[in-house]
Amino acid sequence: MTDTTTPATSRGVSKRMLLAGWAVLIALIYLAIGTAGFTTIHDERVAAEKSHQARMTAGPADALPPGNFVPVTTGLYLDGIETMSLRDSFWTPTFYIWFRWNGDKALNPGGNFRLVDGSITRKDLQDEYYGADGNNYQRYRVSARITKFFNTTRVPRDGHQLNIYVEDSRFDATKLRYVVDPATGISSRVQVSGYNVAHQAQQVAKAHAYKTTYGDPRVEGDGNRVFSMYSYGIDVARAGMGVYFKVFIGLFAGITLAFASFGLRASEMNPRFSMLAGSYFGAVANSYLAGSLIPSAGQFGLVEFVTFLGLFTIFFSLIATIVSIYIAAIKGDKELSRSFDMVTLTVAALGYIVVNIVLPLSAG
């Protein structure tokens, strides 16, 4: 039986196999990057949601020590947020807080409360009432600066829970316990630039243990001091994709320039290299802009994945350009070089677009 396969046919099959293998390699690289990014960012999102829920969930009843305590009904109305800085890890709320209790007015919960992880910058007594029947009431308007180490893994598609934690600075849970007031709320005027504010406040009263006796000789053993803590929280989340595109518009422009370089033939090597160099410097400059939004951290999040993907794509385009020039100039196969460019452009562009859709969606 005679083999009818010609050398030309064999070379054609080899070229098609080369192009197919190259396309599969590109697809696998983008699949690996996309999978790693999706898994990391999605897991962080789930962990953040669980953390938010845990903060606003009351602990077990036996976490509070027994004692002849006074229940103090407490509520809070958030009136405004002046600043929220992810990079500097703080936010500055203004709010009204009130206390109602029955008993000795010397308990003075309004005069003795403090903020956990925060400092009061201004505190004005708005109203007070001490009834002959023992019913007492105090209301304060407070401006504060609260430290919060924001989870920046999903920036700029992030969401956060802003919490205000209130404790009495004098009396622990054996003497004073907070009870939440249903009148708690949030003003419709509360806004945070770039975020949607959920105008539905959450609140809970729970135990907060300090693993020390503060050296108090009246406390036996090495037991903890447990305080009643009033927790207030609101959720904020990014408003759409506008900020995402605004942050990465320079990077996307650079990637577009890199892909456009494949429109030139391998013989036009100087313009192709110039376009790739320009896209690289644009991507690096954009990485500094994106990095300026968040504090320095060891976490690899959405900003880092998108930036890495862009820089990798430009580097990969440079390698593909060198291979294409080698095929055309050294091997003398201009047709294969052109096909190589088109396969690279098609698969890499498709992979880049798909991963850049998946990553922000995984962040929320």
C-alpha positions as CSV (number, residue, x, y, z in Angstrom):
1,M,0.0,0.0,0.0
2,T,1.5,3.3,-1.1
3,D,1.7,6.3,1.3
4,T,0.1,9.3,-0.5
5,T,1.1,11.8,2.2
6,T,3.2,14.6,0.6
7,P,5.8,16.7,2.4
8,A,3.6,19.8,2.0
9,T,0.6,18.0,3.6
10,S,2.8,16.9,6.5
11,R,4.1,20.4,7.0
12,G,0.5,21.7,7.0
13,V,-0.5,19.3,9.6
14,S,2.5,20.2,11.8
15,K,1.7,23.9,11.5
16,R,-1.9,23.3,12.5
17,M,-0.8,21.2,15.5
18,L,1.6,23.9,16.5
19,L,-1.1,26.6,16.4
20,A,-3.6,24.4,18.2
21,G,-1.1,23.6,20.9
22,W,-0.2,27.3,21.3
23,A,-3.9,28.2,21.6
24,V,-4.4,25.5,24.3
25,L,-1.4,26.7,26.2
26,I,-2.7,30.3,26.2
27,A,-6.1,29.2,27.3
28,L,-4.7,27.1,30.1
29,I,-2.6,30.0,31.4
30,Y,-5.6,32.3,31.6
31,L,-7.8,29.5,33.1
32,A,-5.2,29.0,35.9
33,I,-5.0,32.8,36.6
34,G,-8.8,33.2,36.5
35,T,-9.3,30.1,38.8
36,A,-6.8,31.3,41.3
37,G,-8.3,34.8,41.4
38,F,-11.9,33.7,41.5
39,T,-11.2,31.2,44.4
40,T,-9.2,33.8,46.5
41,I,-11.6,36.7,46.0
42,H,-14.8,34.6,46.4
43,D,-13.5,32.9,49.6
44,E,-12.7,36.4,51.0
45,R,-16.2,37.6,50.2
46,V,-17.8,34.6,52.0
47,A,-15.5,35.1,55.0
48,A,-16.3,38.8,55.2
49,E,-20.1,38.0,55.1
50,K,-19.7,35.5,57.9
51,S,-17.7,38.0,59.9
52,H,-20.3,40.7,59.5
53,Q,-23.0,38.3,60.6
54,A,-21.0,37.2,63.7
55,R,-20.4,40.8,64.8
56,M,-24.2,41.4,64.9
57,T,-25.1,38.1,66.6
58,A,-25.6,37.9,70.3
59,G,-23.4,35.3,72.0
60,P,-24.5,32.6,74.5
61,A,-26.4,33.9,77.5
62,D,-24.0,32.2,79.9
63,A,-21.2,34.5,78.6
64,L,-22.5,37.2,80.9
65,P,-21.6,36.8,84.6
66,P,-24.4,36.8,87.2
67,G,-24.9,39.9,89.3
68,N,-27.3,42.5,90.5
69,F,-27.1,44.5,87.3
70,V,-29.2,47.4,86.0
71,P,-30.7,47.0,82.5
72,V,-30.1,50.1,80.4
73,T,-32.1,50.5,77.2
74,T,-29.8,51.9,74.6
75,G,-30.4,53.2,71.1
76,L,-28.4,55.0,68.4
77,Y,-29.3,57.1,65.4
78,L,-26.5,57.6,62.8
79,D,-26.8,61.2,61.5
80,G,-23.8,61.4,59.2
81,I,-20.4,60.1,58.0
82,E,-17.9,62.8,57.4
83,T,-15.0,60.6,56.2
84,M,-14.3,56.9,55.4
85,S,-10.7,56.2,54.5
86,L,-9.7,52.7,53.5
87,R,-6.0,53.6,53.2
88,D,-5.8,55.2,56.6
89,S,-8.1,52.7,58.3
90,F,-10.7,54.9,60.0
91,W,-14.1,56.5,59.6
92,T,-15.7,59.4,61.3
93,P,-19.4,59.2,62.2
94,T,-21.8,61.6,63.9
95,F,-24.6,60.1,65.8
96,Y,-27.2,60.4,68.6
97,I,-27.1,57.9,71.4
98,W,-29.6,57.6,74.3
99,F,-29.9,55.7,77.5
100,R,-33.0,54.8,79.6
101,W,-32.9,53.1,83.0
102,N,-34.8,52.7,86.2
103,G,-32.9,53.3,89.4
104,D,-30.2,55.5,90.8
105,K,-29.4,58.4,88.4
106,A,-25.8,58.2,89.7
107,L,-25.4,55.2,87.3
108,N,-24.9,57.9,84.6
109,P,-24.4,55.6,81.6
110,G,-24.3,58.6,79.3
111,G,-21.5,60.2,81.1
112,N,-19.5,57.0,81.4
113,F,-19.8,55.3,78.1
114,R,-16.8,54.9,75.8
115,L,-16.2,53.6,72.2
116,V,-14.3,50.4,71.6
117,D,-11.7,50.9,68.9
118,G,-12.6,54.6,68.7
119,S,-12.2,58.0,70.3
120,I,-14.9,60.6,71.0
121,T,-13.9,64.0,69.4
122,R,-17.0,65.8,70.6
123,K,-19.8,64.9,73.0
124,D,-22.8,67.2,73.7
125,L,-25.6,66.4,76.1
126,Q,-28.8,67.1,74.2
127,D,-31.4,66.2,76.8
128,E,-31.7,64.5,80.2
129,Y,-34.5,63.5,82.5
130,Y,-34.5,62.1,86.0
131,G,-38.0,61.2,87.2
132,A,-39.2,60.9,90.8
133,D,-40.3,57.4,90.0
134,G,-36.8,56.4,89.2
135,N,-37.2,56.5,85.4
136,N,-34.1,58.2,83.9
137,Y,-33.2,59.3,80.4
138,Q,-30.1,60.8,78.7
139,R,-29.4,61.7,75.1
140,Y,-26.1,62.8,73.6
141,R,-24.9,63.9,70.2
142,V,-21.4,62.5,69.5
143,S,-18.7,63.0,66.9
144,A,-16.1,60.2,66.8
145,R,-13.2,58.8,65.0
146,I,-13.3,55.0,64.8
147,T,-10.4,52.8,63.8
148,K,-11.3,50.0,61.3
149,F,-8.9,47.8,59.5
150,F,-10.8,47.4,56.2
151,N,-10.6,44.2,54.2
152,T,-9.2,45.5,51.0
153,T,-9.1,42.2,49.1
154,R,-12.1,43.1,47.0
155,V,-11.4,46.8,46.3
156,P,-12.7,48.4,44.1
157,R,-15.7,46.0,44.3
158,D,-15.7,46.0,48.0
159,G,-18.4,46.1,50.7
160,H,-17.9,46.8,54.4
161,Q,-19.8,46.8,57.7
162,L,-19.3,50.0,59.7
163,N,-19.7,49.3,63.4
164,I,-19.9,51.4,66.5
165,Y,-19.2,49.5,69.8
166,V,-20.3,51.1,73.1
167,E,-19.2,50.0,76.6
168,D,-19.5,51.5,80.0
169,S,-16.1,52.7,81.2
170,R,-16.9,52.1,84.9
171,F,-19.3,49.2,85.4
172,D,-18.9,45.7,84.0
173,A,-21.8,43.3,83.2
174,T,-22.3,42.4,86.8
175,K,-23.6,46.0,87.4
176,L,-24.8,47.3,84.0
177,R,-26.2,45.6,80.9
178,Y,-27.4,47.2,77.7
179,V,-30.7,46.3,76.2
180,V,-31.3,47.3,72.5
181,D,-34.0,50.0,71.7
182,P,-36.2,49.3,68.6
183,A,-36.1,53.1,67.9
184,T,-32.5,52.8,66.6
185,G,-32.1,54.0,63.1
186,I,-30.1,55.8,60.4
187,S,-30.7,59.2,58.7
188,S,-31.6,59.1,55.0
189,R,-28.9,61.8,54.5
190,V,-26.1,59.4,55.4
191,Q,-23.9,59.0,52.4
192,V,-20.4,57.6,51.6
193,S,-18.8,58.7,48.3
194,G,-18.6,55.8,45.9
195,Y,-20.7,53.5,48.0
196,N,-24.4,52.6,48.5
197,V,-25.4,52.8,52.1
198,A,-27.9,50.2,53.4
199,H,-30.4,52.4,55.3
200,Q,-31.3,49.7,57.7
201,A,-29.3,49.7,60.9
202,Q,-28.5,46.5,62.8
203,Q,-27.9,46.4,66.6
204,V,-27.2,43.8,69.3
205,A,-26.1,43.8,72.9
206,K,-23.5,41.1,73.8
207,A,-20.8,40.2,76.2
208,H,-17.3,41.5,75.6
209,A,-14.6,39.8,77.7
210,Y,-11.2,41.2,78.6
211,K,-8.6,38.5,79.5
212,T,-7.4,40.4,82.6
213,T,-8.6,41.5,86.0
214,Y,-6.8,44.8,85.6
215,G,-5.0,44.0,88.8
216,D,-8.1,44.5,90.9
217,P,-7.5,42.9,94.3
218,R,-11.2,42.5,94.8
219,V,-11.3,40.0,91.9
220,E,-10.3,36.5,92.8
221,G,-8.2,34.3,90.6
222,D,-7.3,35.0,87.0
223,G,-10.8,35.4,85.7
224,N,-11.8,37.7,82.9
225,R,-13.6,41.0,83.2
226,V,-16.8,40.9,81.1
227,F,-18.6,44.0,80.0
228,S,-21.9,44.5,78.3
229,M,-21.3,45.9,74.8
230,Y,-23.8,47.6,72.6
231,S,-23.0,47.0,68.9
232,Y,-24.5,49.1,66.0
233,G,-23.8,48.4,62.4
234,I,-24.6,49.5,58.8
235,D,-23.5,48.0,55.5
236,V,-21.9,49.9,52.7
237,A,-21.1,48.5,49.2
238,R,-19.7,49.8,46.0
239,A,-22.2,51.4,43.6
240,G,-21.9,49.5,40.4
241,M,-18.8,49.0,38.2
242,G,-18.0,52.7,37.6
243,V,-15.2,52.9,40.2
244,Y,-13.7,49.6,38.9
245,F,-13.4,50.9,35.3
246,K,-12.2,54.3,36.5
247,V,-9.4,52.7,38.5
248,F,-8.2,50.4,35.7
249,I,-9.0,52.5,32.6
250,G,-5.2,53.2,32.1
251,L,-4.4,49.5,32.3
252,F,-7.2,48.6,29.9
253,A,-6.0,51.2,27.4
254,G,-2.5,49.7,27.7
255,I,-3.8,46.2,27.0
256,T,-5.7,47.4,24.0
257,L,-2.5,48.9,22.6
258,A,-0.7,45.6,23.2
259,F,-3.3,43.7,21.4
260,A,-3.4,46.2,18.6
261,S,0.3,45.5,18.0
262,F,-0.7,42.2,16.5
263,G,-2.3,44.0,13.7
264,L,1.2,44.7,12.4
265,R,3.2,42.1,10.5
266,A,6.3,40.6,12.0
267,S,8.4,42.5,9.5
268,E,7.3,45.7,11.2
269,M,9.1,44.8,14.4
270,N,10.1,48.3,15.5
271,P,6.6,49.7,15.7
272,R,5.4,46.5,17.4
273,F,8.0,46.7,20.1
274,S,7.3,50.4,20.6
275,M,3.6,49.7,21.1
276,L,4.3,47.0,23.7
277,A,6.8,49.2,25.5
278,G,4.2,52.0,25.7
279,S,1.5,49.7,26.9
280,Y,3.9,48.3,29.6
281,F,4.7,51.8,31.0
282,G,1.0,52.7,31.0
283,A,0.2,49.5,32.9
284,V,2.9,50.2,35.5
285,A,1.7,53.8,36.0
286,N,-1.8,52.5,36.5
287,S,-0.7,50.0,39.1
288,Y,0.6,52.9,41.2
289,L,-2.7,54.6,40.9
290,A,-4.6,51.5,41.9
291,G,-2.2,50.7,44.8
292,S,-2.7,54.2,46.2
293,L,-6.3,53.4,47.1
294,I,-5.4,50.7,49.7
295,P,-2.9,50.4,52.5
296,S,0.2,48.2,52.1
297,A,-0.7,44.6,53.0
298,G,0.4,41.1,52.3
299,Q,-3.0,40.1,50.8
300,F,-3.3,39.4,47.1
301,G,-6.7,40.7,46.1
302,L,-8.7,42.1,43.2
303,V,-6.4,45.0,42.5
304,E,-3.3,42.8,42.5
305,F,-4.9,40.1,40.4
306,V,-6.2,42.6,37.7
307,T,-2.8,44.4,37.7
308,F,-0.9,41.1,37.5
309,L,-3.1,39.9,34.7
310,G,-2.5,43.0,32.7
311,L,1.3,43.0,33.1
312,F,1.4,39.3,32.4
313,T,-0.6,39.8,29.2
314,I,1.8,42.5,28.0
315,F,4.8,40.3,28.8
316,F,3.2,37.4,27.1
317,S,2.5,39.6,24.0
318,L,6.2,40.5,23.9
319,I,7.2,36.8,24.0
320,A,4.6,36.0,21.3
321,T,6.0,38.9,19.2
322,I,9.5,37.6,19.4
323,V,8.4,34.1,18.4
324,S,6.4,35.5,15.5
325,I,9.5,37.5,14.3
326,Y,11.6,34.3,14.6
327,I,9.2,32.3,12.5
328,A,9.0,35.0,9.8
329,A,12.7,36.1,9.7
330,I,14.6,33.0,10.6
331,K,12.3,30.2,9.5
332,G,11.1,32.3,6.5
333,D,7.5,31.3,7.0
334,K,5.5,34.5,6.9
335,E,2.2,32.8,6.5
336,L,2.7,30.8,9.7
337,S,3.9,33.9,11.5
338,R,0.7,35.7,10.6
339,S,-1.4,32.8,11.7
340,F,0.5,32.6,14.9
341,D,-0.2,36.3,15.5
342,M,-3.9,35.9,14.9
343,V,-4.2,32.8,17.2
344,T,-2.4,34.7,19.9
345,L,-4.6,37.8,19.6
346,T,-7.8,35.8,19.4
347,V,-7.2,33.4,22.4
348,A,-5.3,35.9,24.6
349,A,-7.9,38.7,24.1
350,L,-10.8,36.3,24.8
351,G,-9.0,34.9,27.9
352,Y,-8.2,38.4,29.2
353,I,-11.8,39.6,28.7
354,V,-13.3,36.6,30.3
355,V,-11.0,36.7,33.4
356,N,-11.7,40.4,33.8
357,I,-15.4,39.7,33.8
358,V,-15.1,36.8,36.3
359,L,-12.8,38.6,38.8
360,P,-15.1,41.6,39.6
361,L,-18.1,39.4,39.7
362,S,-16.5,37.1,42.2
363,A,-15.9,40.1,44.4
364,G,-19.6,41.1,44.5
